[in-house]
Amino acid sequence: MINLIEELAEIMQERSVDLCKAYELINGNKISKNSKKINWEAIIDEFKNDERGNRRGTTKAGLKLRMERTLLALNTKPIPRNAEQLFKNYAQLFFNRTMPKGGVGRKRDMGDLRAFLNWVVLEKKYLPLEWLPLTSKQYGKYVGAVPKGKKKKRATQPISTKHIEMLCEALKRENKLGLRAIVILSAVYGIRISEIAKMEIIDGNLEITTLKQNVKTMLEEPHTRIVEPLNLPNLPNAGQEIIEDIASGKIQFPNPIKRGIEKSNDEDGYKLVGERFGKMLNRFWYWKELKKENPDYVPYGLRHSFAYRATMETTPPIPYRVLADLMGHDVQTHLE
């Protein structure tokens, strides 16, 4: 009994917690009795299941992977005794050629690690202050930066006009009209796939709201824009026809897309809508055939095809500023 009291008193002092929290730490197996060894497995399980358990499937899968990496870093010699040592172990183990400097992979990993430690120290008070995570500036040395003159990634290849027309025809023959409608909305109107979630058709015009879906747009205020069709040579009225069919209810989006829209919101973003579309398109037989000859094709290339046609296949070309406004970004982003 005396040993337990001493142990509780020491934990209360180290972690600045009350008696109830100190007892919870020991009795809940977060800290092993006597040795006070941290039970990282129990803490990580609680974080994944209780704190992040309501996230969507793809987010939880990514978090699960990063927490597994964290556990490995915690058990790699030299065993970390504070946050700085944990970050160093993590970076040495996982930041290699497959996770380049300055890339989103490193930033995402560091972000989840910071969130985990903030939760452990500040919210749950399971660990003392030396486990407080590094600041963004401090962990910048592990994230690194893209060397000057080096591109972060290759530009998305636009889908050729001929291939878009043939894809639309194949989708029509297979009666996949909802999927075809999204292809046309992206290729003919130049919208992001996620933007179908809150698009409105008003007096025959398509009004688009810029939605939160990635690191950059999460920080922007949503704004609306009216978009205009840039129709395809062999489908001269496709844009207007799709808008009429959607407005009348003749064509509806596929059920997986509808469910993705229902699960999306301003807080978590709308990336799920694009992911669902990508999966459906990647399973379509004709798209698979196109990919065999054009391995760099990706679904987002439909939107890039709009920009390409407006500049290279339209006479006179649409001015960059007008085109950037239609696509919902600034001129600098457009030129990049």
C-alpha positions as CSV (number, residue, x, y, z in Angstrom):
1,M,0.0,0.0,0.0
2,I,2.8,2.4,0.9
3,N,4.5,1.7,-2.4
4,L,1.3,2.4,-4.3
5,I,0.9,5.7,-2.5
6,E,4.5,6.7,-3.2
7,E,4.0,5.7,-6.8
8,L,0.8,7.8,-7.1
9,A,2.4,10.8,-5.5
10,E,5.4,10.6,-7.9
11,I,3.2,10.4,-10.9
12,M,1.0,13.3,-9.7
13,Q,4.1,15.4,-9.4
14,E,5.7,14.4,-12.7
15,R,2.6,14.9,-14.8
16,S,0.8,17.6,-12.8
17,V,-2.3,15.5,-12.5
18,D,-4.7,14.8,-9.7
19,L,-5.0,11.6,-7.8
20,C,-7.8,10.2,-10.0
21,K,-5.8,10.7,-13.1
22,A,-2.7,9.2,-11.5
23,Y,-4.7,6.1,-10.5
24,E,-6.2,5.9,-14.0
25,L,-2.7,5.8,-15.5
26,I,-1.6,2.9,-13.3
27,N,-4.9,1.0,-13.1
28,G,-5.6,1.5,-16.8
29,N,-2.3,-0.1,-17.8
30,K,-1.0,3.1,-19.4
31,I,2.0,2.8,-17.1
32,S,3.3,-0.5,-15.8
33,K,3.3,-0.7,-12.0
34,N,6.6,-0.3,-10.2
35,S,8.7,0.2,-13.3
36,K,6.5,2.9,-14.6
37,K,7.2,1.7,-18.1
38,I,4.9,3.4,-20.6
39,N,2.4,1.0,-22.3
40,W,2.5,2.6,-25.7
41,E,0.4,-0.1,-27.3
42,A,-2.6,0.7,-25.0
43,I,-2.2,4.5,-25.4
44,I,-2.0,4.2,-29.2
45,D,-5.0,1.9,-29.3
46,E,-7.0,4.4,-27.3
47,F,-6.0,7.2,-29.6
48,K,-6.9,5.3,-32.8
49,N,-10.2,3.9,-31.5
50,D,-11.6,6.6,-29.2
51,E,-10.1,9.8,-30.4
52,R,-9.9,9.1,-34.2
53,G,-12.4,6.3,-34.5
54,N,-15.1,8.4,-36.3
55,R,-12.9,9.2,-39.2
56,R,-13.6,7.8,-42.7
57,G,-12.0,4.6,-43.8
58,T,-9.1,5.9,-45.9
59,T,-8.2,8.4,-43.2
60,K,-8.2,5.7,-40.5
61,A,-6.1,3.4,-42.6
62,G,-3.5,6.1,-43.0
63,L,-3.5,6.9,-39.3
64,K,-3.2,3.2,-38.5
65,L,-0.1,2.9,-40.6
66,R,1.5,6.0,-39.1
67,M,0.7,4.8,-35.5
68,E,2.4,1.4,-36.4
69,R,5.4,3.4,-37.5
70,T,5.3,5.4,-34.3
71,L,5.3,2.2,-32.2
72,L,8.3,0.9,-34.1
73,A,10.2,4.2,-33.6
74,L,9.4,4.0,-29.9
75,N,10.9,0.5,-29.6
76,T,14.0,1.2,-31.7
77,K,17.3,1.8,-30.0
78,P,18.2,4.3,-28.6
79,I,14.8,4.1,-27.0
80,P,13.2,7.6,-27.0
81,R,12.9,9.3,-23.7
82,N,11.3,12.5,-25.1
83,A,9.6,13.9,-28.2
84,E,12.8,15.0,-29.8
85,Q,14.3,11.5,-29.7
86,L,11.0,10.0,-31.0
87,F,10.9,12.4,-34.0
88,K,14.5,11.6,-34.8
89,N,14.0,7.9,-34.6
90,Y,10.9,8.2,-36.8
91,A,12.7,10.2,-39.5
92,Q,15.7,7.9,-39.6
93,L,13.4,4.8,-40.0
94,F,10.9,6.1,-42.6
95,F,12.1,9.2,-44.3
96,N,13.9,7.8,-47.4
97,R,13.7,8.0,-51.2
98,T,10.1,6.8,-51.2
99,M,9.2,9.8,-49.0
100,P,11.1,12.7,-50.5
101,K,12.1,16.0,-48.7
102,G,9.3,18.5,-48.5
103,G,6.7,16.1,-49.7
104,V,3.2,15.7,-48.4
105,G,4.1,12.2,-47.1
106,R,6.6,13.6,-44.5
107,K,4.2,16.5,-43.6
108,R,1.3,14.1,-43.0
109,D,3.4,11.8,-40.9
110,M,4.8,14.6,-38.8
111,G,1.3,16.1,-38.4
112,D,-0.2,12.9,-37.1
113,L,2.7,12.3,-34.7
114,R,2.3,15.8,-33.3
115,A,-1.5,15.4,-32.9
116,F,-0.9,12.1,-31.1
117,L,1.6,13.6,-28.6
118,N,-0.5,16.7,-28.0
119,W,-3.4,14.4,-27.2
120,V,-1.2,12.3,-24.9
121,V,0.4,15.1,-23.0
122,L,-2.1,18.0,-23.0
123,E,-5.5,16.3,-23.2
124,K,-5.0,13.0,-21.5
125,K,-2.0,13.9,-19.3
126,Y,-0.6,10.4,-19.7
127,L,2.9,11.7,-20.1
128,P,5.1,14.6,-18.7
129,L,5.9,17.7,-20.6
130,E,9.1,16.4,-22.2
131,W,6.8,14.5,-24.6
132,L,5.3,17.6,-25.9
133,P,5.8,17.5,-29.7
134,L,8.2,19.7,-31.6
135,T,6.9,22.9,-33.1
136,S,6.4,23.2,-36.9
137,K,9.7,25.1,-37.2
138,Q,11.6,22.5,-35.1
139,Y,10.4,19.5,-37.0
140,G,11.1,21.3,-40.3
141,K,14.6,19.8,-40.3
142,Y,13.0,16.3,-40.6
143,V,10.5,17.3,-43.2
144,G,13.0,19.1,-45.3
145,A,12.4,21.2,-48.4
146,V,12.2,20.6,-52.1
147,P,15.6,21.7,-53.6
148,K,15.4,24.9,-55.7
149,G,14.8,24.2,-59.3
150,K,13.4,20.7,-58.6
151,K,9.7,20.1,-59.2
152,K,7.7,18.5,-56.5
153,K,5.8,16.3,-58.9
154,R,5.3,15.8,-62.6
155,A,2.5,17.8,-64.2
156,T,-0.8,16.0,-64.6
157,Q,-1.1,14.8,-68.2
158,P,-4.3,16.1,-69.9
159,I,-6.6,13.5,-71.5
160,S,-6.6,14.0,-75.2
161,T,-9.8,15.3,-76.8
162,K,-10.1,12.1,-78.9
163,H,-9.8,9.9,-75.9
164,I,-12.4,11.9,-73.9
165,E,-14.9,11.5,-76.8
166,M,-14.3,7.8,-77.1
167,L,-14.5,7.4,-73.3
168,C,-17.9,9.2,-73.3
169,E,-19.1,7.0,-76.1
170,A,-18.0,3.8,-74.3
171,L,-19.7,4.9,-71.1
172,K,-22.9,5.7,-73.0
173,R,-23.0,2.3,-74.6
174,E,-22.5,0.6,-71.3
175,N,-25.4,2.7,-69.9
176,K,-23.1,4.3,-67.2
177,L,-24.7,7.6,-67.7
178,G,-24.1,9.0,-64.2
179,L,-20.4,8.3,-64.5
180,R,-20.4,9.8,-68.0
181,A,-22.0,12.9,-66.7
182,I,-19.2,13.5,-64.2
183,V,-16.6,12.9,-67.0
184,I,-18.3,15.6,-69.0
185,L,-18.6,18.0,-66.1
186,S,-14.9,17.8,-65.4
187,A,-13.7,17.7,-69.0
188,V,-16.2,20.2,-70.6
189,Y,-16.7,22.6,-67.7
190,G,-13.2,22.2,-66.1
191,I,-14.5,21.6,-62.6
192,R,-12.9,19.6,-59.8
193,I,-14.6,16.3,-59.3
194,S,-15.3,17.1,-55.7
195,E,-17.2,20.3,-56.7
196,I,-20.2,18.3,-58.0
197,A,-21.1,17.9,-54.3
198,K,-22.5,21.5,-54.0
199,M,-22.9,22.5,-57.6
200,E,-26.2,24.3,-58.5
201,I,-28.0,24.7,-61.8
202,I,-29.7,28.1,-61.9
203,D,-31.6,29.2,-65.1
204,G,-29.5,26.8,-67.2
205,N,-26.2,28.0,-65.7
206,L,-23.8,25.9,-63.7
207,E,-22.8,27.5,-60.4
208,I,-19.8,26.0,-58.7
209,T,-18.7,26.4,-55.1
210,T,-15.0,25.8,-54.4
211,L,-14.9,23.1,-51.8
212,K,-12.3,22.1,-49.2
213,Q,-10.4,19.0,-50.3
214,N,-6.7,19.4,-49.8
215,V,-4.1,21.3,-47.6
216,K,-4.3,24.4,-49.7
217,T,-8.1,24.7,-50.2
218,M,-8.7,23.8,-46.5
219,L,-7.3,27.2,-45.6
220,E,-9.3,29.2,-48.2
221,E,-12.8,30.7,-47.9
222,P,-15.3,29.0,-50.2
223,H,-16.4,31.1,-53.2
224,T,-18.8,30.5,-56.1
225,R,-18.3,30.9,-59.8
226,I,-20.3,30.5,-62.9
227,V,-18.6,28.1,-65.4
228,E,-19.0,27.9,-69.1
229,P,-18.8,24.7,-71.3
230,L,-15.9,24.2,-73.7
231,N,-17.6,21.5,-75.7
232,L,-15.8,18.7,-77.6
233,P,-15.7,18.7,-81.5
234,N,-17.8,15.5,-81.9
235,L,-20.0,16.3,-78.9
236,P,-20.9,19.9,-79.6
237,N,-23.8,20.2,-77.1
238,A,-22.6,17.8,-74.4
239,G,-22.2,20.4,-71.7
240,Q,-25.7,21.9,-72.0
241,E,-27.3,18.5,-72.5
242,I,-25.8,17.1,-69.3
243,I,-26.9,20.1,-67.3
244,E,-30.4,19.7,-68.6
245,D,-30.5,16.0,-67.8
246,I,-29.2,16.5,-64.3
247,A,-31.6,19.3,-63.6
248,S,-34.6,17.3,-64.8
249,G,-33.5,14.2,-62.8
250,K,-33.1,12.2,-66.0
251,I,-29.5,11.4,-65.1
252,Q,-28.3,10.9,-61.5
253,F,-24.8,10.3,-60.1
254,P,-23.9,6.7,-59.3
255,N,-24.8,5.5,-55.8
256,P,-21.2,5.3,-54.5
257,I,-20.7,9.0,-55.5
258,K,-24.0,10.0,-53.8
259,R,-22.9,8.2,-50.6
260,G,-19.5,9.9,-50.8
261,I,-21.2,13.3,-51.1
262,E,-23.4,12.5,-48.1
263,K,-20.4,11.6,-46.0
264,S,-18.5,14.7,-46.9
265,N,-18.7,18.1,-45.2
266,D,-16.9,21.4,-44.9
267,E,-14.9,20.3,-41.8
268,D,-13.5,17.1,-43.2
269,G,-13.4,18.2,-46.9
270,Y,-14.7,16.6,-50.1
271,K,-11.8,14.6,-51.2
272,L,-13.8,11.4,-50.7
273,V,-16.0,12.3,-53.7
274,G,-13.0,12.4,-56.1
275,E,-11.6,9.2,-54.6
276,R,-14.9,7.4,-55.2
277,F,-15.1,8.6,-58.8
278,G,-11.4,7.6,-59.4
279,K,-12.1,4.1,-58.2
280,M,-15.2,3.7,-60.4
281,L,-13.4,5.1,-63.5
282,N,-10.3,2.9,-62.9
283,R,-12.5,-0.2,-63.0
284,F,-14.1,0.7,-66.3
285,W,-12.8,-1.4,-69.1
286,Y,-12.2,1.3,-71.7
287,W,-10.4,3.5,-69.2
288,K,-8.1,0.5,-68.5
289,E,-7.4,0.2,-72.3
290,L,-6.5,3.9,-72.4
291,K,-4.2,3.4,-69.5
292,K,-2.3,0.6,-71.2
293,E,-1.2,3.0,-73.9
294,N,-1.1,6.1,-71.7
295,P,0.1,5.0,-68.2
296,D,0.3,8.6,-67.0
297,Y,-3.4,9.2,-67.4
298,V,-5.3,9.9,-64.2
299,P,-8.9,10.9,-63.6
300,Y,-7.8,14.5,-62.7
301,G,-6.4,14.7,-66.2
302,L,-10.0,15.3,-67.4
303,R,-9.9,18.8,-65.7
304,H,-6.5,19.4,-67.1
305,S,-7.8,18.6,-70.6
306,F,-10.2,21.6,-70.3
307,A,-7.2,23.9,-69.7
308,Y,-5.2,22.3,-72.5
309,R,-8.1,22.6,-75.1
310,A,-8.8,26.2,-74.0
311,T,-5.1,27.2,-74.7
312,M,-4.0,24.9,-77.5
313,E,-7.1,23.8,-79.4
314,T,-9.2,27.0,-79.2
315,T,-8.9,29.9,-81.6
316,P,-8.2,32.5,-80.3
317,P,-7.0,30.9,-77.1
318,I,-8.9,31.8,-73.9
319,P,-6.8,34.4,-71.9
320,Y,-5.1,32.9,-68.8
321,R,-6.9,35.2,-66.4
322,V,-10.3,34.3,-67.8
323,L,-9.4,30.6,-67.8
324,A,-8.1,30.7,-64.2
325,D,-11.4,32.4,-63.0
326,L,-13.4,29.7,-64.8
327,M,-11.4,26.9,-63.2
328,G,-11.5,28.5,-59.7
329,H,-7.8,29.3,-59.0
330,D,-5.4,32.1,-59.5
331,V,-3.2,32.8,-62.5
332,Q,0.0,31.6,-60.8
333,T,-1.6,28.2,-60.0
334,H,-2.8,27.9,-63.5
335,L,0.6,28.6,-65.0
336,E,2.2,26.0,-62.7
